[in-house]
Structures are given as structure tokens and as C-alpha cells.
């Protein structure tokens, strides 16, 4: 049988920490307000100029 007091105390501690972190995040606001347009979802702008491939890197021949 699990000891009830320590388990309840641990769950209460988790709840308090969650509430504090949620409150701090709500008070701080969005991290990057300009990251998304104010209208919501993206409308499909131009595609990125590259696909993210860095090409051949020196010294990485045996990695694949």
C-alpha cells in the first residue's frame, strides 16, 4: 500500500508549481509576438529560397 500523505503532498507540490509557472507565463505574455500574423493562420506566402541542405561539409564523409 502506498503511503498516502507523501503521495498527496507530492501531487499538491506539482499542482502549486504548475499554477505558479502558468501564472508567470501568462504574466510574461507571448515570447515572440511578431512570429504569427494577427489574423491567425498563414496564408501561404512564398516558399523558402533553399531546402535547408548544407551541402558537403568537410570531414563528414563517413557519416552516412
Protein Blocks (a to p, Z undefined) as FASTA:
>chain_A
ZZfklmmmmmmmmmmmmmmmmmmmmmnopfblmlpcfklpaehiaddfbeoiabjaehil
mmZZ
